[in-house]
Amino acid sequence: MATERLNREQIKEILPHRDDMALLDEAALLEDGTAEGIYHVRGDEFFLRGHFPGNPVVPGVIQCEIIAQASCMLMKDAIPGATPYYAGINSVRFRRPVRPGDTLTVHSQLVRSKGPLFVVKGEARVGDELCASGEFMFMIAK
C-alpha cells in the first residue's frame, strides 16, 4: 500500500527530469519503505523510432532510467536543491523485451546509504514477467 501515489506533475516536484526524459507516469513510496514506479509504453516515444523499425523495443538503458527515476522516491528528501546522478550500475540483466502497449512496473529498495551516496536494488516487470533487474548507485550532488 502506498503512503502517497504521485502523478506526472507531482513527480516533477521531486525529479529534475523534463520533457522526453521525464518518464514515470506514476510513483509511490510504499509503506514497507520500497518505491514503486509505473510507465505506460505508448509507442510514440523518441527511443522507439529507431529501436527497432518494425519491431519497437524499449532500450535497456531506458529501462534502467525508469528504474532510476522510480528509485529517486527512496531519496526524495535528499534531492531538493540537488541532482541525483548515476554513480554506478551493477549486475543488470534484461530478461524480456518491453514493447508498445506494455505497462512497466518498477519496484526498488534501498540497500544502503552514506552521505550523498545511495545504493538501490531495482527491478522492472510487465505483469508477472521480470524484464530488468540490477543494483544502481546514485550520488546526490548540490
MIDRENDREN-359740 format. One record per residue: residue number from 0; chain; x, z, y of N, C-alpha, C in turn. Coordinates in pm, 1 decimal, padded with zeros to 6 digits. Layout:
N
   num   cadena       n.c1       n.c3       n.c2      ca.c1      ca.c3      ca.c2       c.c1       c.c3       c.c2
   NUM        A          X          Z          Y          X          Z          Y          X          Z          Y
...
***
This chain:
142
   num   cadena       n.c1       n.c3       n.c2      ca.c1      ca.c3      ca.c2       c.c1       c.c3       c.c2
     0        A    00083.9    00000.0   -00118.1    00000.0    00000.0    00000.0    00088.7    00000.0    00124.9
     1        A    00052.3   -00077.2    00223.1    00130.7   -00090.5    00345.4    00092.0    00015.4    00446.5
     2        A    00191.0    00063.1    00519.3    00161.6    00151.8    00629.6    00108.7    00070.6    00747.1
     3        A    00156.6   -00053.1    00760.0    00110.4   -00142.3    00864.9    00145.6   -00284.7    00825.9
     4        A    00047.7   -00374.9    00827.5    00071.5   -00516.1    00796.8    00079.0   -00590.6    00929.6
     5        A    00190.7   -00662.1    00949.3    00214.1   -00732.1    01075.3    00189.5   -00881.0    01059.3
     6        A    00132.2   -00943.5    01163.3    00114.4   -01088.5    01165.6    00234.8   -01152.3    01236.5
     7        A    00233.6   -01284.7    01248.6    00348.4   -01356.5    01308.0    00383.9   -01306.6    01447.6
     8        A    00285.7   -01284.3    01530.3    00313.9   -01238.6    01667.0    00372.9   -01097.3    01667.8
     9        A    00323.2   -01010.5    01583.2    00376.9   -00874.8    01575.1    00517.6   -00873.3    01517.1
    10        A    00545.0   -00962.9    01423.6    00679.5   -00973.2    01366.1    00779.6   -01013.0    01474.3
    11        A    00737.9   -01099.1    01566.8    00825.6   -01141.9    01677.2    00866.6   -01024.6    01767.1
    12        A    00789.5   -00917.3    01765.8    00826.9   -00799.9    01844.4    00944.8   -00725.9    01781.4
    13        A    00970.4   -00750.9    01652.4    01081.5   -00686.4    01581.0    01199.6   -00782.0    01565.9
    14        A    01172.3   -00904.2    01519.3    01278.5   -01000.5    01491.1    01308.8   -01088.5    01611.6
    15        A    01434.0   -01128.6    01628.2    01468.6   -01218.5    01738.7    01441.3   -01365.8    01707.0
    16        A    01406.2   -01400.6    01584.8    01385.6   -01540.1    01543.3    01267.4   -01603.0    01618.0
    17        A    01282.5   -01730.5    01652.1    01177.4   -01802.0    01723.2    01165.7   -01944.1    01669.0
    18        A    01060.0   -02008.8    01711.2    01032.5   -02148.4    01678.1    01039.5   -02171.9    01527.6
    19        A    01109.7   -02275.3    01485.1    01113.0   -02311.9    01343.2    01177.2   -02206.7    01254.3
    20        A    01257.2   -02117.9    01310.1    01326.3   -02018.1    01227.4    01250.5   -01886.4    01216.3
    21        A    01137.6   -01871.7    01282.4    01050.6   -01755.3    01262.1    00963.1   -01789.6    01142.2
    22        A    01004.4   -01745.1    01023.7    00945.0   -01795.4    00900.3    00830.7   -01711.5    00845.1
    23        A    00831.5   -01581.9    00861.9    00731.2   -01496.7    00797.9    00592.0   -01513.6    00857.6
    24        A    00492.3   -01519.4    00771.0    00353.4   -01519.8    00815.1    00299.3   -01377.6    00825.2
    25        A    00347.4   -01290.9    00735.9    00308.0   -01150.0    00734.8    00426.9   -01067.4    00688.3
    26        A    00430.0   -00941.6    00732.1    00532.6   -00848.6    00684.5    00475.3   -00708.2    00687.6
    27        A    00531.5   -00623.1    00602.0    00485.8   -00484.1    00597.4    00597.5   -00396.3    00545.1
    28        A    00598.7   -00275.0    00593.2    00681.2   -00169.4    00536.0    00586.6   -00087.9    00449.9
    29        A    00611.3   -00085.1    00320.9    00520.3   -00019.9    00227.3    00546.3    00130.1    00219.8
    30        A    00447.0    00203.2    00173.3    00456.9    00349.1    00167.4    00571.3    00397.9    00079.8
    31        A    00612.1    00316.9   -00019.1    00722.9    00357.0   -00106.5    00859.6    00328.2   -00044.2
    32        A    00861.1    00280.4    00081.3    00986.1    00255.0    00152.0    01041.6    00115.6    00131.6
    33        A    00971.2    00030.9    00057.7    01014.9   -00107.4    00040.4    00947.1   -00196.3    00144.4
    34        A    01003.1   -00315.2    00160.8    00946.2   -00410.8    00255.3    00883.3   -00526.3    00178.7
    35        A    00780.1   -00583.7    00238.6    00714.2   -00699.7    00180.6    00699.7   -00805.5    00288.2
    36        A    00721.4   -00929.7    00250.4    00700.8   -01041.8    00340.7    00624.9   -01151.9    00269.5
    37        A    00546.1   -01226.7    00345.4    00467.2   -01337.7    00291.4    00499.1   -01462.8    00372.1
    38        A    00522.9   -01572.7    00299.9    00542.8   -01701.8    00364.5    00462.8   -01806.9    00288.7
    39        A    00375.5   -01875.8    00359.8    00294.9   -01983.2    00302.7    00366.7   -02115.8    00330.7
    40        A    00405.4   -02186.7    00227.0    00475.2   -02314.2    00242.8    00370.1   -02421.4    00271.7
    41        A    00369.2   -02468.2    00396.9    00267.0   -02561.9    00442.7    00293.8   -02705.0    00397.8
    42        A    00421.1   -02743.3    00398.8    00457.3   -02880.1    00361.3    00509.0   -02961.7    00477.4
    43        A    00489.3   -02914.2    00601.1    00536.2   -02988.8    00717.2    00662.8   -02928.6    00778.9
    44        A    00724.6   -02833.2    00711.8    00843.1   -02766.2    00765.0    00960.5   -02863.4    00778.5
    45        A    01044.6   -02840.0    00878.7    01159.7   -02925.6    00904.9    01252.9   -02936.1    00783.9
    46        A    01267.9   -02828.5    00708.5    01363.0   -02826.9    00597.3    01311.5   -02900.2    00473.6
    47        A    01183.8   -02939.0    00472.4    01130.3   -03014.3    00358.9    01140.2   -03165.4    00377.5
    48        A    01156.4   -03209.7    00502.6    01155.8   -03354.2    00530.7    01262.5   -03429.4    00452.0
    49        A    01378.6   -03372.7    00435.1    01483.7   -03444.1    00363.5    01527.4   -03374.1    00236.0
    50        A    01453.8   -03272.9    00196.3    01493.7   -03190.1    00080.4    01379.1   -03180.3   -00017.9
    51        A    01344.0   -03267.3   -00089.1    01397.0   -03399.6   -00116.9    01282.1   -03497.4   -00098.1
    52        A    01306.2   -03619.3   -00046.9    01197.8   -03714.7   -00027.0    01122.4   -03741.0   -00158.2
    53        A    00991.3   -03724.2   -00151.4    00908.3   -03744.5   -00268.4    00905.3   -03626.1   -00363.9
    54        A    00989.5   -03526.1   -00341.1    00997.9   -03407.9   -00426.6    01037.9   -03287.8   -00340.4
    55        A    00952.9   -03249.1   -00243.3    00992.4   -03144.2   -00149.3    01009.0   -03007.5   -00216.6
    56        A    01124.7   -02945.0   -00190.4    01159.2   -02813.8   -00244.8    01219.3   -02730.5   -00132.1
    57        A    01175.7   -02606.4   -00118.4    01231.8   -02516.9   -00017.0    01376.9   -02487.7   -00056.3
    58        A    01472.3   -02518.4    00032.4    01613.0   -02492.9    00000.9    01639.4   -02345.0   -00027.9
    59        A    01735.9   -02320.2   -00114.6    01772.8   -02183.3   -00148.1    01814.3   -02102.3   -00027.2
    60        A    01884.9   -02164.3    00067.0    01927.8   -02089.7    00185.7    01807.4   -02046.8    00269.8
    61        A    01702.1   -02126.0    00269.7    01579.9   -02088.1    00341.7    01509.3   -01974.2    00268.4
    62        A    01509.9   -01977.9    00136.0    01454.0   -01865.8    00060.5    01530.2   -01737.1    00093.6
    63        A    01662.6   -01746.9    00102.5    01743.0   -01629.6    00140.5    01706.1   -01582.0    00280.8
    64        A    01682.6   -01675.1    00371.2    01645.7   -01637.8    00507.6    01509.9   -01568.5    00511.4
    65        A    01416.3   -01613.6    00430.2    01285.6   -01548.7    00424.1    01301.4   -01406.4    00370.6
    66        A    01384.2   -01389.4    00268.1    01412.5   -01255.1    00216.2    01476.8   -01170.3    00325.7
    67        A    01571.9   -01227.2    00398.7    01640.0   -01153.5    00506.0    01542.6   -01110.0    00614.4
    68        A    01454.0   -01200.4    00655.5    01359.7   -01164.2    00761.3    01266.0   -01053.2    00715.4
    69        A    01219.7   -01059.2    00591.2    01134.8   -00951.6    00539.7    01213.4   -00821.5    00531.3
    70        A    01339.9   -00831.1    00492.4    01424.5   -00711.8    00480.1    01446.2   -00641.8    00613.7
    71        A    01435.0   -00714.8    00721.6    01451.5   -00654.2    00853.8    01347.6   -00546.6    00881.7
    72        A    01237.1   -00548.6    00808.6    01139.2   -00440.2    00822.7    01201.4   -00306.6    00784.7
    73        A    01298.8   -00308.6    00692.9    01364.7   -00185.9    00648.8    01457.3   -00128.5    00755.3
    74        A    01499.4   -00211.3    00848.7    01593.2   -00168.0    00952.1    01536.9   -00187.9    01091.8
    75        A    01403.5   -00194.7    01099.8    01339.3   -00227.7    01227.5    01369.8   -00127.1    01337.5
    76        A    01396.4   -00002.8    01302.7    01428.2    00096.8    01405.8    01566.8    00074.5    01465.9
    77        A    01655.1    00003.7    01394.5    01790.4   -00023.7    01443.6    01798.7   -00155.8    01519.9
    78        A    01694.0   -00238.9    01512.8    01700.2   -00374.1    01569.2    01670.9   -00382.6    01719.7
    79        A    01583.2   -00300.6    01778.9    01554.9   -00319.8    01921.6    01682.2   -00324.7    02006.3
    80        A    01694.6   -00431.5    02083.9    01811.9   -00449.1    02169.2    01934.7   -00496.5    02093.6
    81        A    01918.5   -00532.8    01965.8    02031.3   -00575.8    01883.2    01991.2   -00698.3    01801.5
    82        A    02088.1   -00754.3    01732.0    02063.2   -00870.4    01647.3    02109.9   -00840.3    01505.7
    83        A    02023.2   -00863.7    01405.6    02067.1   -00846.9    01266.6    02137.1   -00974.5    01219.8
    84        A    02262.8   -00960.5    01180.0    02340.5   -01073.3    01128.9    02367.7   -01052.9    00980.5
    85        A    02374.8   -01164.0    00907.0    02422.9   -01154.4    00769.0    02567.0   -01105.5    00772.6
    86        A    02600.6   -01012.5    00684.8    02738.7   -00969.9    00666.0    02788.3   -01012.6    00528.2
    87        A    02696.5   -01047.5    00439.6    02733.8   -01093.5    00306.7    02611.5   -01116.2    00220.6
    88        A    02630.6   -01196.1    00118.8    02525.5   -01224.3    00021.5    02592.7   -01222.2   -00115.4
    89        A    02540.5   -01141.3   -00206.5    02599.7   -01128.2   -00339.5    02496.9   -01153.6   -00449.2
    90        A    02545.0   -01206.8   -00558.1    02467.5   -01221.1   -00682.3    02332.6   -01288.7   -00662.4
    91        A    02325.8   -01386.8   -00575.4    02199.9   -01457.8   -00553.1    02178.6   -01557.4   -00666.3
    92        A    02056.2   -01559.0   -00716.7    02017.4   -01650.6   -00823.0    01884.4   -01715.4   -00785.5
    93        A    01872.3   -01842.8   -00821.4    01748.9   -01916.8   -00798.5    01693.9   -01956.3   -00934.4
    94        A    01567.2   -01927.1   -00957.1    01510.8   -01944.7   -01090.6    01394.0   -02043.1   -01097.4
    95        A    01328.0   -02066.1   -00984.8    01210.4   -02152.7   -00983.8    01203.3   -02222.9   -00849.3
    96        A    01175.6   -02353.4   -00847.7    01159.8   -02422.5   -00720.0    01037.2   -02370.5   -00643.9
    97        A    01048.7   -02370.5   -00513.2    00936.6   -02333.4   -00425.2    00893.4   -02461.3   -00355.1
    98        A    00763.7   -02490.5   -00362.7    00711.4   -02619.5   -00317.2    00595.6   -02601.7   -00217.4
    99        A    00560.1   -02709.1   -00145.9    00443.9   -02702.5   -00057.5    00320.8   -02653.9   -00134.0
   100        A    00245.3   -02567.4   -00068.5    00126.7   -02508.5   -00128.9    00153.7   -02372.7   -00192.3
   101        A    00281.9   -02341.6   -00217.0    00317.1   -02211.6   -00274.5    00311.3   -02102.9   -00167.8
   102        A    00280.7   -01982.1   -00211.4    00292.6   -01864.2   -00125.6    00406.3   -01781.1   -00182.3
   103        A    00509.2   -01764.2   -00101.3    00627.1   -01687.7   -00140.7    00607.3   -01543.4   -00096.6
   104        A    00616.0   -01451.4   -00191.5    00604.5   -01308.8   -00162.2    00740.0   -01244.3   -00186.7
   105        A    00789.4   -01176.4   -00086.1    00921.2   -01114.4   -00089.9    00905.8   -00963.0   -00096.4
   106        A    00988.9   -00900.9   -00178.9    01000.0   -00754.8   -00180.0    01147.2   -00719.2   -00168.5
   107        A    01177.7   -00621.3   -00086.6    01316.1   -00577.9   -00072.1    01321.3   -00427.1   -00056.2
   108        A    01435.8   -00372.5   -00096.6    01455.2   -00228.3   -00084.7    01595.5   -00200.7   -00036.0
   109        A    01607.9   -00095.7    00041.3    01736.8   -00054.0    00094.1    01819.0    00008.3   -00017.3
   110        A    01940.7   -00041.7   -00034.4    02032.5    00013.9   -00133.6    02117.0    00123.5   -00068.2
   111        A    02169.7    00092.3    00050.3    02247.0    00191.0    00125.9    02265.1    00142.0    00269.2
   112        A    02296.8    00236.5    00354.7    02328.6    00201.5    00492.3    02429.9    00301.2    00546.0
   113        A    02513.1    00252.3    00635.0    02610.2    00337.6    00703.2    02633.7    00276.2    00839.5
   114        A    02596.9    00350.0    00942.0    02609.2    00296.7    01076.7    02528.1    00169.6    01091.2
   115        A    02592.8    00063.8    01141.3    02519.1   -00061.7    01162.2    02512.0   -00152.0    01038.5
   116        A    02566.0   -00107.3    00923.5    02566.6   -00188.8    00802.5    02454.3   -00146.8    00708.9
   117        A    02376.7   -00244.9    00663.6    02265.2   -00222.0    00571.6    02282.4   -00312.5    00450.5
   118        A    02262.1   -00256.9    00331.1    02267.3   -00334.4    00208.0    02129.5   -00326.8    00143.5
   119        A    02076.1   -00444.4    00109.2    01938.8   -00456.4    00061.7    01937.0   -00540.6   -00066.4
   120        A    01853.4   -00501.9   -00162.2    01823.9   -00587.8   -00276.8    01689.5   -00651.8   -00250.0
   121        A    01682.9   -00782.4   -00271.0    01557.9   -00851.7   -00244.2    01527.0   -00956.0   -00347.8
   122        A    01398.9   -00986.6   -00358.3    01355.2   -01092.9   -00447.6    01235.3   -01162.9   -00387.5
   123        A    01220.3   -01289.8   -00426.8    01108.0   -01371.4   -00380.9    01037.3   -01427.0   -00503.1
   124        A    00905.2   -01421.9   -00499.9    00823.4   -01468.8   -00612.4    00710.8   -01558.1   -00563.0
   125        A    00670.1   -01647.7   -00650.8    00544.3   -01720.1   -00634.9    00458.3   -01671.3   -00749.7
   126        A    00353.0   -01598.0   -00715.1    00273.5   -01532.0   -00818.3    00362.5   -01433.3   -00892.5
   127        A    00363.8   -01441.0   -01022.8    00447.7   -01352.7   -01104.4    00584.9   -01412.3   -01134.6
   128        A    00609.9   -01534.1   -01087.9    00733.8   -01603.3   -01122.3    00843.9   -01575.2   -01020.3
   129        A    00957.1   -01525.2   -01070.2    01073.2   -01498.6   -00985.1    01134.6   -01630.4   -00940.7
   130        A    01156.1   -01643.5   -00810.1    01215.5   -01765.1   -00754.5    01359.5   -01742.5   -00710.9
   131        A    01384.2   -01630.0   -00643.3    01517.4   -01599.9   -00590.8    01535.6   -01449.2   -00588.6
   132        A    01660.4   -01406.1   -00608.7    01692.1   -01263.4   -00600.7    01838.5   -01247.9   -00565.8
   133        A    01872.6   -01132.8   -00510.2    02011.3   -01105.2   -00477.8    02026.3   -00981.3   -00393.0
   134        A    02151.4   -00959.6   -00353.1    02184.8   -00846.2   -00266.8    02231.6   -00904.1   -00132.4
   135        A    02181.2   -00847.9   -00025.9    02203.6   -00900.1    00107.7    02258.5   -00788.4    00196.5
   136        A    02364.2   -00819.7    00271.4    02423.4   -00722.2    00363.4    02401.0   -00771.3    00506.7
   137        A    02366.3   -00675.8    00591.8    02338.5   -00705.8    00731.7    02419.7   -00614.4    00821.9
   138        A    02463.2   -00670.2    00933.4    02528.2   -00593.2    01038.8    02437.1   -00602.8    01160.5
   139        A    02401.5   -00488.7    01215.0    02318.0   -00485.3    01335.2    02413.1   -00474.6    01454.7
   140        A    02416.4   -00577.1    01536.3    02510.0   -00581.1    01648.6    02435.0   -00575.0    01781.5
   141        A    02480.0   -00488.3    01867.0    02420.8   -00473.8    02001.6    02465.5   -00586.2    02090.9
***
